[in-house]
Amino acid sequence: MKAYIFPGQGSQYVGMAKEFAEIPAAKELMQHADELLHVYLTKTMAEGAEEILRQTDFTQPAIFLHSILALRFTGDYPTPQAYAGHSLGEFSALCAAGAIKFEDALQLVHLRGKLMAEAGKRKTGTMAAIIGMEAKVLKELCESVETETGNIVRPANYNSPGQIVVSGSVSGVQEVIRRAKEAGIRIAKELPVSGAFHSPLMQYAADGLKEALASTTISATKAPVFANVSAEPHGEPDSIRDLLVEQLTSPVRWEESVKNMYDFGIREFTEFGPGKVLQGLVSRTLNDVKVSGIEKPE
């Protein structure tokens, strides 16, 4: 059984998706994306500047568009038995699974990026990668820092065994970094992000996205999508709306999602979109599966 998986923020790079401009139908879709968003999205993807591409309101539609181009214009792929996406990638997964039309999903991820950037301005926060600490221990560390200091800090991305990202207020995250290093953790470093994604500090973005999703047509998926929030398969319109909103303030349970897909029967994972981040995370989580990626036309 196969699963198609889709990357999230951090996979972008200048030059992404440029090969698709050589395919007439793909180029038409890229131009359609520019017209829908009223920005030079595909030019920024191909040429930069890098600092613009790193802005979340450009990053998110750029990665989404690249993922859908890779899915639609690199081969004739059968419907898999499951889908999943990391954070932003969940929108790509839902689009691929037939739940949200391309145009609606593109506009939603653009809005999501803008809302998350604004949330980061309204309530300053940051994130940090903690490598080599058990999930239970790190969760308890975050809880103790939050209780003792009153500063929000939570696990935000459970990526793979021993690879977790925490998110919250600047002082809260920095205190977790300090205590993790005191505990002997070799890698505990702040990440270059514009906000405390997947933490309560994103509530402003969640409220705005909820409003937009309420007026978006959503259909049942053609195969289960494993949700970031629950790590469980779902596919009904109401649960899709609720989980996409909740995702902004909740941790991405990617490691658990991958293990649950394995228990579901998945033995082959194909990542569609820029980079190889998810391929690495799956390989570090499971041993006896086939992992591949589709990034550009052959």
GIGI-V404008 format. One record per residue. N is the residue number from 0. RES is the residue in three letters. SS is DSSP state (H for helix, E for strand, - for the rest). PHI is phi in radians with two decimals (NA if undefined). D_CENTER is the distance of its C-alpha to the mean C-alpha in whole Angstrom. Layout:
n = {N,N}
res = {RES,RES}
ss = {SS,SS}
phi = {PHI,PHI}
d_center = {D_CENTER,D_CENTER}
//
This chain:
n = {0,1,2,3,4,5,6,7,8,9,10,11,12,13,14,15,16,17,18,19,20,21,22,23,24,25,26,27,28,29,30,31,32,33,34,35,36,37,38,39,40,41,42,43,44,45,46,47,48,49,50,51,52,53,54,55,56,57,58,59,60,61,62,63,64,65,66,67,68,69,70,71,72,73,74,75,76,77,78,79,80,81,82,83,84,85,86,87,88,89,90,91,92,93,94,95,96,97,98,99,100,101,102,103,104,105,106,107,108,109,110,111,112,113,114,115,116,117,118,119,120,121,122,123,124,125,126,127,128,129,130,131,132,133,134,135,136,137,138,139,140,141,142,143,144,145,146,147,148,149,150,151,152,153,154,155,156,157,158,159,160,161,162,163,164,165,166,167,168,169,170,171,172,173,174,175,176,177,178,179,180,181,182,183,184,185,186,187,188,189,190,191,192,193,194,195,196,197,198,199,200,201,202,203,204,205,206,207,208,209,210,211,212,213,214,215,216,217,218,219,220,221,222,223,224,225,226,227,228,229,230,231,232,233,234,235,236,237,238,239,240,241,242,243,244,245,246,247,248,249,250,251,252,253,254,255,256,257,258,259,260,261,262,263,264,265,266,267,268,269,270,271,272,273,274,275,276,277,278,279,280,281,282,283,284,285,286,287,288,289,290,291,292,293,294,295,296,297}
res = {MET,LYS,ALA,TYR,ILE,PHE,PRO,GLY,GLN,GLY,SER,GLN,TYR,VAL,GLY,MET,ALA,LYS,GLU,PHE,ALA,GLU,ILE,PRO,ALA,ALA,LYS,GLU,LEU,MET,GLN,HIS,ALA,ASP,GLU,LEU,LEU,HIS,VAL,TYR,LEU,THR,LYS,THR,MET,ALA,GLU,GLY,ALA,GLU,GLU,ILE,LEU,ARG,GLN,THR,ASP,PHE,THR,GLN,PRO,ALA,ILE,PHE,LEU,HIS,SER,ILE,LEU,ALA,LEU,ARG,PHE,THR,GLY,ASP,TYR,PRO,THR,PRO,GLN,ALA,TYR,ALA,GLY,HIS,SER,LEU,GLY,GLU,PHE,SER,ALA,LEU,CYS,ALA,ALA,GLY,ALA,ILE,LYS,PHE,GLU,ASP,ALA,LEU,GLN,LEU,VAL,HIS,LEU,ARG,GLY,LYS,LEU,MET,ALA,GLU,ALA,GLY,LYS,ARG,LYS,THR,GLY,THR,MET,ALA,ALA,ILE,ILE,GLY,MET,GLU,ALA,LYS,VAL,LEU,LYS,GLU,LEU,CYS,GLU,SER,VAL,GLU,THR,GLU,THR,GLY,ASN,ILE,VAL,ARG,PRO,ALA,ASN,TYR,ASN,SER,PRO,GLY,GLN,ILE,VAL,VAL,SER,GLY,SER,VAL,SER,GLY,VAL,GLN,GLU,VAL,ILE,ARG,ARG,ALA,LYS,GLU,ALA,GLY,ILE,ARG,ILE,ALA,LYS,GLU,LEU,PRO,VAL,SER,GLY,ALA,PHE,HIS,SER,PRO,LEU,MET,GLN,TYR,ALA,ALA,ASP,GLY,LEU,LYS,GLU,ALA,LEU,ALA,SER,THR,THR,ILE,SER,ALA,THR,LYS,ALA,PRO,VAL,PHE,ALA,ASN,VAL,SER,ALA,GLU,PRO,HIS,GLY,GLU,PRO,ASP,SER,ILE,ARG,ASP,LEU,LEU,VAL,GLU,GLN,LEU,THR,SER,PRO,VAL,ARG,TRP,GLU,GLU,SER,VAL,LYS,ASN,MET,TYR,ASP,PHE,GLY,ILE,ARG,GLU,PHE,THR,GLU,PHE,GLY,PRO,GLY,LYS,VAL,LEU,GLN,GLY,LEU,VAL,SER,ARG,THR,LEU,ASN,ASP,VAL,LYS,VAL,SER,GLY,ILE,GLU,LYS,PRO,GLU}
ss = {-,E,E,E,E,E,-,-,-,-,-,-,-,-,-,-,-,H,H,H,H,H,-,H,H,H,H,H,H,H,H,H,H,H,H,H,H,-,-,-,H,H,H,H,H,H,H,-,-,H,H,H,H,-,-,H,H,H,H,H,H,H,H,H,H,H,H,H,H,H,H,H,-,-,-,-,-,-,-,-,-,E,E,E,E,-,-,-,H,H,H,H,H,H,H,H,-,-,-,-,-,H,H,H,H,H,H,H,H,H,H,H,H,H,H,H,H,H,H,H,H,H,-,-,-,E,E,E,E,E,E,-,-,-,H,H,H,H,H,H,H,H,H,H,H,H,H,H,H,-,-,-,E,E,E,E,E,E,E,E,-,-,E,E,E,E,E,E,-,H,H,H,H,H,H,H,H,H,H,H,H,H,-,-,-,-,E,E,E,E,-,-,-,-,-,-,-,-,-,H,H,H,H,H,H,H,H,H,H,H,H,H,H,H,-,-,-,-,-,-,-,-,-,E,E,E,-,-,-,-,-,-,E,E,-,-,H,H,H,H,H,H,H,H,H,H,H,-,-,-,-,E,-,H,H,H,H,H,H,H,H,H,H,H,-,-,-,E,E,E,E,E,-,-,-,-,H,H,H,H,H,H,H,H,H,-,-,-,-,E,E,E,E,E,-,-,-,-}
phi = {NA,-2.02,-2.25,-1.80,-2.18,-2.35,-1.32,-1.98,-1.04,1.94,-1.58,-1.24,-2.78,-1.16,1.82,-1.13,1.16,-1.14,-1.12,-1.24,-1.15,-1.43,-1.79,-0.90,-1.17,-1.22,-1.08,-1.11,-1.17,-1.14,-1.14,-1.07,-1.10,-1.03,-1.19,-1.13,-1.63,1.03,-2.42,-1.51,-1.14,-1.21,-1.16,-1.16,-1.09,-1.38,-2.09,1.57,-1.28,-1.06,-1.15,-1.31,-1.10,-1.33,-1.22,-1.04,-1.31,-1.69,-0.99,-1.17,-1.14,-1.12,-1.18,-1.03,-1.07,-1.05,-1.11,-1.23,-1.07,-1.11,-1.26,-1.55,-2.17,-2.11,2.91,-1.84,-1.68,-1.29,-1.14,-1.37,-1.54,-2.81,-2.31,-2.83,-2.53,-1.56,1.02,-0.86,-1.05,-1.14,-1.18,-1.08,-1.10,-1.19,-1.15,-1.07,-1.47,1.50,-1.42,-2.26,-1.10,-0.91,-1.07,-1.18,-1.13,-1.06,-1.20,-1.15,-1.24,-1.13,-1.10,-0.98,-1.08,-1.15,-1.13,-1.18,-1.12,-1.15,-1.06,-1.15,-1.33,-1.27,-2.34,-1.07,-2.69,-2.68,-2.43,-2.57,-1.57,-2.08,-1.94,1.83,-1.94,-1.12,-1.01,-1.10,-1.17,-1.17,-1.07,-1.15,-1.11,-1.05,-1.11,-1.20,-1.11,-1.14,-1.17,-1.33,-1.91,1.36,-1.64,-1.17,-2.76,-2.41,-1.07,-2.04,-2.34,-1.58,-1.45,-2.84,-0.95,1.40,-2.13,-2.30,-1.95,-1.86,-2.53,2.81,-1.13,-1.02,-1.18,-1.15,-1.14,-1.14,-1.22,-1.11,-1.01,-1.07,-1.22,-1.12,-1.16,-1.07,-1.39,1.68,-1.26,-1.27,-2.07,-2.56,-2.39,-1.24,-1.82,-1.42,-2.14,-1.75,-3.09,-1.60,-1.14,1.01,-2.44,-1.03,-1.24,-1.69,-1.06,-1.01,-1.16,-1.09,-1.12,-1.18,-1.19,-1.03,-1.11,-1.17,-1.17,-1.08,-1.81,-1.72,-1.28,-2.24,-1.93,-1.17,-1.31,-1.46,-2.69,-1.06,-1.95,-1.47,-1.41,-1.04,-1.20,-1.81,1.12,-2.01,-1.28,-2.67,3.07,-1.62,-0.90,-1.13,-1.21,-1.05,-1.02,-1.07,-1.23,-1.16,-1.24,-1.09,-0.98,-1.14,-1.97,-2.11,-1.22,-1.47,-1.64,-1.24,-0.99,-1.17,-1.06,-1.10,-1.13,-1.21,-1.13,-1.09,-1.12,-1.24,2.07,-1.27,-2.22,-2.41,-2.03,-2.13,-1.61,-1.92,2.29,-1.26,1.36,-2.32,-1.02,-1.21,-1.05,-1.16,-1.15,-1.13,-1.12,-1.40,-1.73,-2.19,-1.72,-1.82,-2.32,-1.67,-2.21,-2.56,-2.49,-2.13,-2.03,-2.63,-1.13,-1.37}
d_center = {23,20,16,14,10,8,6,3,6,9,9,12,15,19,20,17,18,21,23,22,25,27,27,28,26,23,25,26,22,21,24,23,20,22,24,22,20,23,22,22,19,20,22,20,18,21,23,21,22,19,19,19,16,14,15,12,13,14,11,9,11,12,9,10,13,13,12,14,17,17,17,20,22,22,24,25,22,23,21,20,20,17,13,10,6,3,2,3,4,6,8,9,10,12,14,15,16,18,17,16,18,17,19,17,14,14,16,14,11,13,15,12,11,15,15,13,15,18,17,17,20,22,21,20,18,16,14,16,15,18,19,22,22,22,20,23,24,21,21,25,25,22,24,27,26,25,29,31,29,28,25,22,19,17,15,11,10,12,11,14,18,19,15,14,13,15,15,17,21,22,25,23,20,23,26,23,23,27,27,25,27,30,29,29,26,26,22,21,20,18,15,16,14,15,14,14,10,10,14,17,17,15,17,18,15,15,18,18,15,18,20,19,17,21,22,20,21,19,21,21,19,21,19,17,14,13,11,9,12,15,14,16,17,17,18,20,20,20,18,15,16,17,13,11,13,14,10,10,13,12,11,8,11,10,13,15,13,14,18,18,17,20,22,22,23,20,22,20,16,16,13,13,12,12,13,13,11,10,14,15,13,15,18,18,18,20,23,25,22,22,18,18,16,17,16,20,23,25}
//
